[in-house]
């Protein structure tokens, strides 16, 4: 009896898999009986078993997760690329930036196709915005080994141009009563992604206080990108769930905040570059 108790207290992986399978089966059966409104005694027995098995499955996850994480980490550290990815924040930032740049490019191409197909100036403007972000990230990445300071200043100046473009973009949106739209309830998926982006951008910005010019510029671009996502999300939500045209006032306020933030990033980067340069001299 003591051996059995010890086995359940420190479950091996095969035992955990059995309970995960039972949890899925019993949870599925419980949902089906709830939908069919079955009130027989066996239904309550299955509900109870499902709750018990679910609770133990959660316990096994908590128990096994640290050891599993350690094994995976040790395996990843045995590979030079993943070891560097785990240990160096700057290298990890550069790798994720490559993926982000690819997303910007894909989104820009998608909107260029829509702009040509629908003869939409709006889609063309969105594509242009993402192409500007892609160019800023590309210039920063290509200058990471030399001329970091010059690239940092170019990025700051690009923020001024981006602010002007956003202002035109906002005036066009408000003047023509245009909003971002997402099909059906996918707007909530985009909402989760937008809030994830802005949260990660703020956290990353705090972490880069002592990083070099390249990492700082990448994180500032990420913050501008995330703020634009919040603007597009707000316009989509208000367009879908509001009545009348009063929501355009809120879009104008949020758009003005995004423009101000983009301009502030450019100014802050110029100030920061002068301070750094002064210290080096």
BELFEN-V879357 format. One record per backbone hydrogen bond with DSSP energy under -0.5 kcal/mol. CO is the residue of the C=O (numbers start at 1). NH is the residue of the N-H. Records with the same first field share a line. If there is no record, write none. Layout:
# BELFEN-V879357
CO: NH  NH
This chain:
# BELFEN-V879357
1: 5
2: 6
3: 7
4: 8
5: 9
6: 10
8: 11
12: 16
13: 17
14: 18
15: 19
16: 20
17: 21
18: 22
19: 23
20: 24
21: 25
22: 26
23: 27
24: 28
25: 29
26: 30
27: 31
28: 32
29: 33
30: 34
31: 35
32: 36
33: 38
40: 43  44
41: 45
42: 46
43: 47
44: 48
45: 49
46: 50
47: 51
48: 52
49: 53
50: 54
51: 55
52: 56
53: 57
54: 58
55: 59
56: 60
57: 61
58: 62
59: 63
60: 64
61: 65
62: 66
64: 68
65: 69
66: 70
67: 71
68: 72
69: 73
70: 74
71: 75
72: 76
73: 77
74: 78
75: 78
76: 79
78: 80
79: 83
80: 84
81: 85
82: 86
83: 87
84: 88
87: 89
88: 92
89: 93
90: 94
91: 95
92: 96
93: 97
94: 98
95: 99
96: 100
97: 101
98: 102
99: 103
100: 104
101: 105
102: 106
103: 107
104: 108
105: 109
106: 110
107: 111
108: 112
109: 113
110: 114
111: 115
112: 116
113: 117
114: 118
115: 119  120
119: 121
120: 124
121: 125
122: 126
123: 127
124: 128
125: 129
126: 130
127: 131
128: 132
129: 133
130: 134
131: 135
132: 136
133: 137
134: 138
135: 139
136: 140
137: 141
138: 142
139: 143
141: 144
147: 151
148: 152
149: 153
150: 154
151: 155
152: 156
153: 157
154: 158
155: 159
156: 160
157: 161
158: 162
159: 163
160: 164
161: 165
162: 166
163: 167
164: 168
165: 169
166: 170
167: 171
168: 172
169: 173
170: 174
171: 175
172: 176
173: 178
174: 177
183: 186
184: 187
185: 188  189
186: 190
187: 191
188: 192
189: 193
190: 194
191: 195
192: 196
193: 197
194: 198
195: 199
196: 200
197: 201
198: 202
199: 203
200: 204
201: 205
202: 206
203: 207
204: 208
206: 209
207: 210
208: 211
212: 216
213: 217
214: 218
215: 219
216: 220
217: 221
218: 222
219: 223
220: 224
221: 225
222: 226
223: 227
224: 228
225: 229
226: 230
227: 231
228: 232
229: 233
230: 234
231: 235
232: 236
233: 237
234: 238
235: 239
236: 240
237: 241
238: 242
245: 248
246: 249  250
247: 251
248: 252
249: 253
250: 254
251: 255
252: 256
253: 257
254: 258
255: 259
256: 260
257: 261
258: 262
259: 263
260: 264
261: 265
262: 266
263: 267
264: 268
265: 269
266: 270
267: 271
268: 272
269: 273
270: 274
271: 275
272: 276
273: 277
274: 278
275: 279
276: 280
277: 281
